[in-house]
Amino acid sequence: MCWFQRCARLGASNELIRFLAGGKTRTAVSTALILEYDDVLHRPGMVTCYTDEEIDSFINSFCAVSTEAYIYFRWRPFLPDPKDDHVFECALASGASHIVTHNIRDFRGLDSFGISIVTPNQFLRILRM
């Protein structure tokens, strides 16, 4: 069973991964964002049901179905949590219409850039319209 199928059993975030794997939506990534995903997913105890090799396979698969955003201009500091600025820069550089996150409060004010901040559940509703 592929990683997408194993992880896609529960929750809106996992359902979004299935949408990506099926080509039903695209996401933008940057080098900084992928490095953060790699760091977080490889932390001890973070995803205990997957091996390091499976995590690496997921990240590679995620990159394969994503568009790389090339960031030529930094907006730092802009957001309340400076650790989130690279996500904003990726969205802006890629022309993204949405940032999908559970951390909505740290991304306030981006609507002036035409970027909506939504939870995975909200984004699934948008995709289903």
SULRAMO-V822325 format. One record per residue. N is the residue number from 1. PHI is phi in degrees with one decimal (* if undefined). PSI is psi in whole degrees, 0 to 359 (NA if undefined). D_CENTER is the distance of its C-alpha to the mean C-alpha in whole Angstrom. Layout:
# SULRAMO-V822325
N & PHI & PSI & D_CENTER
N & PHI & PSI & D_CENTER
This chain:
# SULRAMO-V822325
1 & * & 135 & 23
2 & -74.8 & 163 & 19
3 & -59.2 & 319 & 17
4 & -58.5 & 318 & 15
5 & -69.3 & 320 & 18
6 & -65.8 & 319 & 18
7 & -83.2 & 348 & 15
8 & -90.5 & 26 & 15
9 & -85.2 & 329 & 18
10 & -132.7 & 143 & 17
11 & 80.4 & 160 & 15
12 & -67.2 & 322 & 13
13 & -60.6 & 317 & 9
14 & -68.8 & 327 & 11
15 & -66.4 & 324 & 13
16 & -63.4 & 324 & 10
17 & -61.6 & 321 & 10
18 & -64.9 & 320 & 13
19 & -59.3 & 318 & 13
20 & -63.6 & 313 & 11
21 & -61.7 & 327 & 13
22 & -86.5 & 1 & 16
23 & 74.4 & 18 & 15
24 & -83.7 & 348 & 15
25 & -155.2 & 164 & 12
26 & -122.8 & 155 & 10
27 & -128.9 & 156 & 7
28 & -106.4 & 142 & 8
29 & -133.6 & 158 & 7
30 & -126.0 & 168 & 10
31 & -58.0 & 315 & 12
32 & -61.1 & 320 & 12
33 & -67.7 & 317 & 8
34 & -65.0 & 320 & 9
35 & -63.2 & 324 & 12
36 & -67.3 & 314 & 10
37 & -57.0 & 315 & 8
38 & -60.5 & 314 & 12
39 & -62.1 & 312 & 14
40 & -65.8 & 313 & 12
41 & -68.5 & 335 & 13
42 & -91.2 & 1 & 16
43 & -66.7 & 138 & 18
44 & -55.0 & 129 & 21
45 & 84.1 & 357 & 20
46 & -72.0 & 310 & 17
47 & -132.1 & 83 & 17
48 & -70.5 & 341 & 20
49 & -88.3 & 4 & 21
50 & -126.6 & 145 & 19
51 & -81.8 & 166 & 21
52 & -59.0 & 322 & 19
53 & -65.6 & 321 & 20
54 & -67.7 & 322 & 18
55 & -64.0 & 315 & 15
56 & -60.3 & 320 & 16
57 & -63.5 & 318 & 16
58 & -61.7 & 313 & 13
59 & -61.1 & 318 & 11
60 & -62.9 & 318 & 14
61 & -65.8 & 320 & 13
62 & -61.4 & 316 & 9
63 & -62.8 & 322 & 11
64 & -65.5 & 331 & 13
65 & -102.4 & 11 & 12
66 & -114.3 & 162 & 10
67 & -103.6 & 132 & 11
68 & -80.4 & 129 & 12
69 & -96.2 & 128 & 12
70 & -97.7 & 116 & 16
71 & -96.5 & 114 & 16
72 & -105.4 & 347 & 20
73 & -137.0 & 130 & 20
74 & -98.4 & 141 & 19
75 & -106.5 & 16 & 19
76 & -80.5 & 147 & 19
77 & -79.2 & 142 & 20
78 & -132.3 & 312 & 19
79 & -87.2 & 160 & 17
80 & -56.9 & 323 & 19
81 & -106.0 & 107 & 17
82 & -59.7 & 342 & 17
83 & -71.2 & 348 & 14
84 & -98.4 & 353 & 12
85 & -57.9 & 324 & 14
86 & -65.4 & 332 & 12
87 & -70.3 & 315 & 8
88 & -60.3 & 315 & 11
89 & -62.9 & 322 & 13
90 & -64.5 & 314 & 10
91 & -62.9 & 316 & 10
92 & -65.7 & 314 & 14
93 & -65.0 & 329 & 15
94 & -90.8 & 352 & 13
95 & 74.1 & 26 & 15
96 & -64.6 & 146 & 12
97 & -92.2 & 341 & 13
98 & -140.7 & 149 & 10
99 & -114.3 & 124 & 8
100 & -101.2 & 119 & 7
101 & -158.1 & 157 & 8
102 & -87.5 & 352 & 11
103 & -101.3 & 57 & 12
104 & -62.4 & 321 & 13
105 & -63.4 & 332 & 16
106 & -82.7 & 358 & 15
107 & -115.8 & 21 & 14
108 & -63.1 & 147 & 17
109 & 93.7 & 359 & 19
110 & -84.6 & 351 & 16
111 & -61.9 & 334 & 18
112 & -67.9 & 345 & 21
113 & -99.0 & 3 & 18
114 & 80.3 & 20 & 18
115 & -112.1 & 120 & 14
116 & -89.6 & 139 & 14
117 & -104.1 & 119 & 12
118 & -135.5 & 156 & 12
119 & -80.8 & 165 & 11
120 & -55.9 & 319 & 10
121 & -61.3 & 316 & 14
122 & -62.7 & 319 & 14
123 & -67.8 & 323 & 12
124 & -60.7 & 319 & 14
125 & -62.0 & 320 & 17
126 & -62.3 & 315 & 16
127 & -63.4 & 328 & 16
128 & -82.5 & 350 & 19
129 & -68.4 & NA & 21
